[in-house]
Amino acid sequence: MPAITTPFTAQNAVDHDALAANIRRLMAQGATGVVAAGCTGEFWALRPEERAEIYATARKAVGPDGTAIVGAAGITPRDVIAAMKDAAQAGADAALVMPPFFAHLSRPEIIAHFTAVSEAAPLPVMLYNIPGNAGNALTPDIVDELADLDNVVAIKESSGDWLNFHGTLTRAGDRIRVFCGPSSTIGMPAMLAGCDGLVDCFPNVWDALLDIWPMVQQGRMDEAWAIQSCAQELTQLFITGGRTLYPATKAAMDHLGFPGGGAPRPPLQPLQGEALAGLQRGLDRLLNQPVPRPVAQHHAETGA
């Protein structure tokens, strides 16, 4: 499930037409759903009413057979629950809920927060571990306890730390679904370890990432590893050379002619100068590389 961007018009309003077009494009390429108004969707720059409208657009654009998971981030349980009520009214399937951000919390405070959210939740809760952004981590032992809450059904584990991811899968995978967040870097190992799905921003730019899951299911491991390797290079491209992930994602979408790009909202700024030119050169180089065919297919065709 791609974590989708939130595009804005020249007047800095949410561009719902571009948002829906991007979702429809990704669904047509094999996504089973999307995560909207999350970190990639610049949730922190959205007013509550804008988020509610995005929820509705996402739900409609994924279609009746797609899954719409939407971000319901907030510092207080009150704010999270209010966002979840908007999401439920829009028909979303679940809410993505990170720990409170900015305030540094103890383990009991994190547990209390999610307990309050779960008890009042009008939707299933997907936990969201992204300590680099939230500042508070959902460690495997915390998730082990949260997994017993009635409305907690899944986690998007986006720490980027393999030991934390695998520990979470081992401790809680028998009770909740564990999705790998940075699948552009560790998606293949996560699948081989038994994760339940992948959520990542990079399918916005390179829809071949959507193929990793069925490739692994079909035993097409050489192709899948080749895509994983390229995705790791893309990740480095997007976060080096004066670039940060979310403006780079939108700039890449613009370069490739995909809907959903454009300028981010302040305090983020569009890429310019060499940062932009370097991104474009890197994209042209990486995405024009042929993906190797499976070894078995190559042997069958050549007799090698």
SVG drawing of the C-alpha trace seen along z (x, -y; Angstrom):
<svg xmlns="http://www.w3.org/2000/svg" viewBox="-20 -31 45 57">
<polyline fill="none" stroke="black" stroke-width="0.4" points="0.0,0.0 1.6,-3.3 1.9,-6.1 0.6,-8.8 1.5,-12.5 -0.9,-15.4 -0.7,-17.7 -1.6,-21.4 -2.8,-23.9 -1.0,-27.1 -3.2,-28.8 -2.0,-26.3 -5.3,-24.4 -5.5,-20.6 -5.6,-19.5 -8.2,-16.7 -8.2,-16.0 -4.5,-15.3 -4.8,-13.3 -7.5,-11.1 -5.6,-10.7 -2.5,-9.5 -4.5,-7.0 -6.2,-5.7 -2.9,-5.3 -1.4,-3.4 -4.4,-1.1 -4.3,-0.4 -0.6,0.6 -1.4,3.2 -1.7,1.4 -4.3,3.0 -4.9,-0.2 -3.3,-3.5 -2.3,-5.3 -3.4,-8.9 -2.6,-12.0 0.4,-10.3 3.9,-11.6 4.3,-11.4 1.0,-13.2 2.3,-16.2 -0.3,-15.7 1.3,-18.3 0.6,-21.0 -3.1,-20.1 -6.0,-21.6 -8.5,-19.2 -11.1,-20.0 -8.6,-19.4 -7.6,-16.0 -11.3,-15.1 -11.7,-16.0 -8.6,-14.0 -10.1,-11.0 -13.2,-11.2 -11.2,-11.6 -9.0,-8.6 -11.9,-6.4 -13.7,-7.2 -10.5,-6.9 -9.4,-3.5 -12.7,-2.1 -14.9,0.5 -12.3,3.2 -9.4,1.1 -8.3,0.4 -8.2,-3.2 -6.0,-3.8 -5.7,-7.4 -3.5,-9.2 -5.0,-10.3 -2.0,-11.8 -2.3,-14.0 -0.6,-14.8 -3.6,-14.2 -6.1,-11.3 -8.8,-13.9 -7.2,-15.1 -6.6,-11.6 -10.2,-10.5 -11.6,-13.6 -9.6,-12.7 -10.7,-9.1 -14.4,-10.2 -13.9,-12.2 -12.2,-9.2 -15.0,-6.9 -17.6,-9.3 -15.6,-9.3 -15.7,-5.5 -12.1,-4.8 -11.1,-1.3 -8.6,-2.0 -6.7,-4.9 -2.9,-5.1 -1.9,-6.4 1.6,-7.3 2.6,-8.0 2.3,-11.6 5.0,-13.7 7.2,-16.5 6.4,-15.5 8.9,-12.9 6.9,-10.1 7.6,-7.3 6.4,-3.8 3.4,-4.0 2.4,-7.3 2.6,-5.8 0.5,-2.8 -2.1,-5.1 -2.3,-7.2 -3.1,-4.2 -5.4,-2.7 -7.5,-5.8 -7.5,-5.9 -8.4,-2.3 -11.3,-2.5 -12.9,-5.4 -11.9,-4.4 -14.7,-4.2 -12.3,-2.5 -9.6,0.2 -6.2,-1.2 -2.9,-0.7 -0.1,-1.6 2.6,-3.7 6.2,-3.4 8.4,-6.2 10.5,-7.4 12.7,-9.6 9.6,-11.8 7.5,-11.2 10.3,-11.2 8.7,-8.4 9.4,-4.8 7.1,-1.8 9.6,0.9 8.8,4.6 7.9,4.9 5.5,1.9 3.9,3.2 3.5,6.6 1.3,4.9 -0.6,2.7 -1.4,5.7 -3.8,6.8 -5.9,3.7 -9.3,4.4 -9.2,2.0 -5.5,2.4 -5.2,4.6 -1.9,3.8 1.3,1.8 3.2,-0.1 6.8,0.5 8.8,-2.3 11.7,-2.6 14.1,-1.4 15.8,0.6 15.8,4.3 16.1,5.6 13.2,3.4 11.1,4.6 11.9,8.3 11.4,8.1 8.0,6.5 7.0,9.2 8.2,11.9 6.5,10.5 3.2,9.3 2.8,11.0 0.5,13.6 -2.1,11.0 -1.8,8.1 -0.7,7.6 2.8,6.3 3.5,4.1 7.0,3.1 7.3,-0.7 10.6,-1.3 10.1,1.5 12.3,-0.4 15.2,0.6 14.2,3.8 11.0,5.0 12.5,8.2 13.9,9.3 10.6,8.4 8.7,10.5 11.0,13.5 10.6,13.1 6.8,13.3 5.4,9.7 1.8,9.1 2.4,6.3 4.4,3.3 3.7,-0.4 6.2,-2.9 6.2,-6.3 8.4,-5.2 5.7,-3.6 4.6,-7.2 7.7,-7.5 8.5,-3.9 5.5,-1.6 7.8,1.4 8.0,1.5 4.5,2.7 5.7,5.8 8.0,7.0 5.1,8.7 3.7,10.8 7.2,11.6 8.2,13.1 4.9,15.1 5.7,16.4 9.3,17.3 10.7,14.7 13.5,13.8 16.1,12.5 13.7,9.9 12.5,9.0 16.1,8.6 17.0,6.4 14.1,4.1 15.0,4.0 18.6,3.0 17.4,0.2 15.0,-1.0 17.8,-1.2 19.7,-3.4 16.7,-5.6 16.4,-6.0 19.9,-7.3 19.4,-9.6 16.3,-11.2 18.0,-12.0 21.5,-13.1 22.8,-16.1 20.8,-18.6 17.6,-16.7 15.0,-15.5 12.5,-12.7 9.1,-14.5 10.1,-17.4 12.3,-15.0 9.3,-12.6 7.2,-15.4 10.0,-16.7 10.5,-13.2 6.8,-12.8 6.9,-16.1 10.0,-15.0 8.3,-11.7 5.0,-13.3 2.9,-11.7 0.0,-13.5 0.3,-14.2 3.6,-16.1 4.1,-19.9 5.3,-22.0 5.2,-20.9 3.7,-23.2 6.0,-25.3 8.1,-24.7 9.1,-22.2 10.5,-23.9 10.6,-22.7 13.9,-21.4 15.9,-23.9 19.3,-24.2 21.7,-21.4 19.6,-19.5 16.8,-19.3 19.2,-18.7 21.0,-15.9 17.7,-14.2 16.6,-14.3 20.0,-12.9 19.8,-10.1 16.3,-9.2 17.1,-9.0 20.0,-6.8 18.4,-4.4 14.9,-4.0 16.3,-3.3 18.3,-0.3 16.8,3.0 15.6,5.3 17.3,8.7 15.1,11.6 14.8,14.7 17.8,17.0 15.5,20.0 13.9,18.1 17.3,17.0 18.5,20.6 15.4,21.9 15.8,19.4 19.6,19.7 20.1,23.4 22.8,22.2"/>
</svg>
